[in-house]
Every structure is written in structure tokens, then in C-alpha cells.
Amino acid sequence: MPIRPTAFVTSLLVATCLLALPAGAAADVPHVVLPGETLTSVAKTDGLTIAAIAAANNISPNAELIVGQILQIPAQTAATQATAATGTAAGHSYQLASDTTTSTATVTTPARTTTTAATTTTTTAAPKAAVISSSAVPLPTAQYVSAAEIAQIADADGVPAGLAEGIAWQESGWDNDVVSGIGAVGVMQIVPSTWTWIDDYLTPSDPLAPASALENVRGGVLLLHDLLGLTDDNESLAIASYYQGLSSVREHGFYPDTKQYVADVLALSARFSE
């Protein structure tokens, strides 16, 4: 979803105010939420913890941000700077905490689209070098992928083809031009912060090409492979974690909408596996 002019202009004004503040300023600074931003990404950008920003705005650390929402960013103190530098940020409802690394990933929120395209014809994909751009985030493109293409990518990364196809259909109807209200992009509905995490931790030597539908699938499949490993190949848990976030699933169990999402994906997976 393109940045709304009003939000963009306001964010520029906010950035100007931030630059104008003296180093020791104690006043909170407003921040306008842009597409794709989460409490995790805002906290990282401002060198604070999720808990600090949540407390300053009287919201839950698990809250989802809304484009155009205004957050009050508390001034950094020596204590908050030290905490941000040495501590791991508090959990976010779409945050994946790896059991084998100290890194975290913000897991995509599904677009909840109801695409019912009768066909999924795909044009010949351009070479990867041709679609890599200076962008470090996924880009929507007018491309559909096919079941065979998703299956090929899933097989290469050790993920059941039907499972990958089911999640991809549930997320976008295999349409790479879908963008959700919070900025999740493409076939697998990946938010920018998750895209960056995948590049950094799951495929550091072969970064994803932002403008490629097939690379969007690869990013989602790599994340799904990681989730399967962290859940002992429990497909229901992996699907729920893709939707809700692994740390949230472990702490709260399946939310009602998560249960429906898992049921839908399992039904699609079974159909595509026939």
C-alpha cells in the first residue's frame, strides 16, 4: 500500500523535530506509523525496548500498529540506552524468537484476502539479477505464481509442497500484487522487517530479490522451514506461528482466528497434495 501523502509529510516533520532536539531532551517525540512498521521496528529504530514504547503510549507490547497512528517516543536516558543495547526486546504478537539464535523476526500478518482467481497463469520469470533492486524490502509486482513453482521452491527447502501452496493461497491467492493494511507484501505476505531478518539469518549469502514473486515465495518457504524446525515438524503449530507468531502461540495458545486460519490452511494443503 503506498504511503499516504499526509502521513509521509507528517513523518518528515517528525524527523525534523527529532534532529532539532538536544541530546538530553526529556520530552516525548511524536512518530506517525507508516506502512510495514511494527513496535519491533520502531523500537529498533529509536534504540528503545518494545516495553518502553508500549508503556509511553499506554498500549500492550502485543499491540498491532495502524498506519497513521501517532506514537509518543520517550526520550532516551542512559538507562534506556543501556537496556536497548544489551537486552532482547520484549515479545510482540508477531515476533518469532528462535531457539537457536538470539535474533528475532516479525512474522507477517495475513492479508485475509478472498481471492478466487480461476487461473494462475505465470509469465516467465526474469533472471534474479534483473529483479534485484536497491530496495531492501519486498515489492508488489503484477505476477501470479503457479502451484508447480511453489512446489519446486518448497521441495528445494525441505517443506511439504502442499503446505507451502496452502499458506500461499490463503495469504494472497498466489498473487504477488497483494499488499495488506500493515504493509505485508506479495504471495507470502511478508512484512519488511521479516524480509530483512530472512536475508540476515536464513539466506545471508543469497539475499532475496525484492521485485520477484518467486523470491517472495522463497522467503516465505524459508521462514516456514524455520518454524517447522522449531516446532518439531508439527504442521499445525508451524502454520499457527506463521500467522500469530511463535512466541505468542507458546505463551497464549491459538487465538480463535488462528484456529480458523490453521483449519483453512490444512484443508487447502490436503487439496493441493491430492
C-alpha positions in Angstrom: 0.0 0.0 0.0 1.6 3.4 -1.0 2.4 5.8 1.8 -0.4 8.3 2.2 0.9 11.9 1.5 -0.3 13.2 4.8 1.4 10.5 6.8 4.6 10.9 4.8 4.7 14.7 5.2 4.0 14.4 8.9 6.7 11.8 9.3 9.2 14.2 7.7 8.1 16.9 10.1 8.6 14.5 13.0 12.0 13.5 11.7 13.0 17.2 11.6 11.8 17.7 15.2 13.9 14.7 16.2 17.0 16.2 14.7 16.3 19.6 16.3 16.1 18.1 19.8 19.2 18.5 22.1 20.8 15.2 23.1 19.5 15.5 26.7 15.9 16.5 25.8 13.4 14.8 28.0 10.2 15.5 26.0 8.5 12.7 24.2 8.6 12.9 20.4 5.6 12.0 18.1 6.0 9.4 15.5 3.5 8.7 12.7 3.2 5.0 11.9 4.0 4.2 8.3 3.1 1.0 6.3 5.0 -2.0 7.4 6.1 -0.6 10.8 5.7 -2.6 14.0 6.5 -2.0 17.6 9.6 -4.1 17.0 10.9 -2.0 14.1 10.0 1.3 15.8 11.8 0.3 19.0 14.9 -0.8 17.0 15.0 2.4 15.0 14.7 4.6 18.1 17.1 2.5 20.3 14.4 1.6 22.8 12.7 -1.5 24.0 9.2 -2.5 22.9 8.2 -2.3 26.6 9.3 1.3 26.9 7.4 2.4 23.8 4.3 0.5 24.9 4.4 2.0 28.4 4.8 5.5 27.0 1.7 5.0 24.8 -0.4 3.0 27.3 -0.7 0.1 24.9 0.1 -3.6 25.1 3.5 -4.8 24.0 1.5 -7.1 21.8 -0.5 -4.3 20.1 -0.6 -4.1 16.3 0.1 -0.7 14.9 -2.2 1.1 12.4 -1.0 3.2 9.6 -1.3 6.9 10.5 -1.4 6.1 14.3 0.7 8.6 16.3 3.1 7.1 18.9 4.9 9.1 21.5 8.6 8.1 21.5 10.1 8.6 25.0 13.3 10.4 25.3 16.3 8.1 25.7 18.1 8.1 29.0 21.4 6.4 29.9 19.4 3.6 31.4 17.1 3.0 28.4 20.1 3.2 26.0 21.9 0.6 28.0 18.8 -1.7 28.1 18.3 -1.4 24.4 21.9 -2.1 23.7 22.2 -5.1 25.9 18.7 -6.6 26.3 16.4 -8.5 23.9 13.2 -6.7 23.1 10.0 -7.9 24.7 7.7 -10.1 22.7 5.4 -8.8 20.0 2.4 -10.7 18.9 4.0 -11.4 15.5 7.6 -12.0 16.8 9.4 -15.2 16.2 12.1 -16.0 18.8 14.5 -18.6 17.5 15.6 -21.3 19.9 19.0 -21.5 18.3 19.9 -17.8 17.9 19.3 -14.6 19.8 17.7 -12.9 16.8 14.0 -12.3 16.4 11.7 -12.0 13.4 8.4 -10.2 13.0 6.1 -12.7 11.4 3.7 -11.5 8.8 0.1 -10.7 9.5 -2.1 -12.4 6.8 -3.9 -10.2 4.4 -7.1 -12.2 4.9 -7.9 -11.8 1.2 -10.7 -13.7 -0.6 -9.0 -14.1 -3.9 -10.8 -16.6 -6.1 -8.9 -16.3 -9.4 -9.8 -19.1 -11.7 -6.4 -19.3 -13.3 -2.9 -18.7 -12.0 -1.0 -18.2 -15.3 2.5 -17.1 -14.8 4.8 -15.2 -17.1 8.4 -16.4 -17.5 10.4 -15.1 -14.5 13.2 -12.7 -15.3 16.7 -13.7 -14.2 17.3 -13.0 -10.5 20.0 -10.3 -11.2 17.4 -8.4 -13.2 14.9 -8.1 -10.4 17.3 -7.2 -7.5 17.0 -3.5 -6.8 18.3 -1.1 -4.2 15.2 -1.8 -2.1 15.7 -3.9 1.0 12.0 -4.7 1.3 9.6 -6.8 -0.7 7.9 -5.0 -3.6 4.4 -5.8 -5.0 4.5 -6.9 -8.7 1.8 -7.8 -11.1 2.7 -11.5 -11.1 0.9 -14.8 -10.2 2.9 -17.9 -9.4 1.8 -21.4 -10.1 1.4 -24.5 -7.9 4.3 -26.1 -9.7 6.6 -23.2 -9.0 5.7 -23.1 -5.3 6.1 -26.8 -5.1 9.6 -26.6 -6.7 10.7 -24.0 -4.2 9.2 -25.9 -1.3 10.9 -29.1 -2.3 14.3 -27.4 -2.6 14.0 -26.2 1.0 12.5 -29.3 2.6 9.0 -28.0 3.1 5.9 -30.1 2.1 4.7 -28.6 -1.2 1.0 -28.8 -0.3 1.7 -26.9 3.0 3.5 -24.1 1.1 0.8 -23.9 -1.5 -1.9 -23.8 1.1 -0.3 -20.9 3.0 0.4 -19.0 -0.2 -3.2 -19.4 -1.4 -4.6 -18.4 2.0 -2.4 -15.4 2.2 -2.8 -14.0 -1.4 -4.4 -16.4 -3.9 -0.8 -16.7 -5.3 -0.9 -13.1 -6.3 2.3 -11.1 -5.7 0.5 -7.7 -6.1 -1.4 -8.1 -2.8 -0.4 -5.6 0.0 -2.1 -5.8 3.4 -3.2 -2.9 5.6 0.0 -3.1 7.6 2.3 -3.4 4.6 2.7 -7.2 4.3 3.6 -7.8 0.6 3.3 -10.4 -2.0 2.4 -14.1 -2.4 3.5 -15.0 1.1 2.6 -11.6 2.7 5.9 -10.8 4.2 6.4 -7.5 6.1 9.6 -5.6 5.5 11.2 -6.3 8.9 10.7 -10.1 8.4 12.2 -9.8 4.9 15.3 -8.2 6.4 15.5 -10.9 9.1 15.2 -13.7 6.5 18.0 -12.1 4.5 20.2 -11.7 7.5 19.7 -15.0 9.2 18.2 -17.6 6.8 19.8 -16.7 3.5 22.7 -14.3 4.2 24.8 -15.4 1.2 21.9 -15.3 -1.3 19.6 -12.3 -0.5 16.0 -12.3 -1.7 15.2 -10.3 -4.8 12.6 -7.7 -3.7 10.7 -7.5 -7.1 10.4 -11.2 -7.8 7.2 -13.2 -7.0 9.3 -16.4 -6.8 11.7 -14.8 -4.4 8.7 -13.8 -2.2 7.7 -17.4 -2.2 11.2 -18.5 -1.3 11.3 -16.0 1.6 8.0 -17.4 3.0 9.2 -21.0 2.5 12.4 -20.3 4.3 10.5 -18.9 7.2 8.1 -21.8 7.2 11.1 -24.3 7.2 12.5 -22.5 10.2 9.1 -22.7 12.0 8.8 -26.4 11.2 12.2 -26.9 12.7 11.3 -25.0 15.9 8.0 -26.9 16.3 9.4 -30.4 15.7 7.7 -30.6 12.3 4.3 -30.0 13.8 2.4 -28.5 10.8 -0.4 -27.1 12.9 2.0 -25.3 15.2 4.1 -24.0 12.3 1.0 -22.7 10.5 -0.3 -21.0 13.6 3.2 -19.5 14.2 3.3 -18.2 10.6 0.0 -16.4 11.3 0.2 -15.5 15.0 3.9 -15.6 15.9 5.7 -18.5 17.6 6.3 -16.7 20.9 2.7 -15.7 21.0 1.5 -19.2 20.3 3.8 -20.6 23.0 2.5 -18.1 25.5 -1.2 -17.8 24.7 -2.0 -20.8 22.6 -4.1 -20.4 19.4 -6.4 -17.4 19.2 -9.8 -18.1 17.7 -8.9 -16.6 14.4 -5.7 -18.6 14.4 -7.6 -21.8 14.8 -9.7 -20.9 11.8 -6.6 -20.0 9.8 -4.9 -23.3 10.6 -8.0 -25.2 9.7 -8.3 -23.4 6.4 -4.6 -23.9 5.5 -4.7 -27.6 6.4 -7.8 -28.1 4.2 -6.1 -26.3 1.3 -2.9 -28.3 1.9 -4.8 -31.5 1.7 -6.5 -30.4 -1.5 -3.2 -29.4 -3.2 -1.5 -32.6 -2.1 -4.0 -34.8 -3.9 
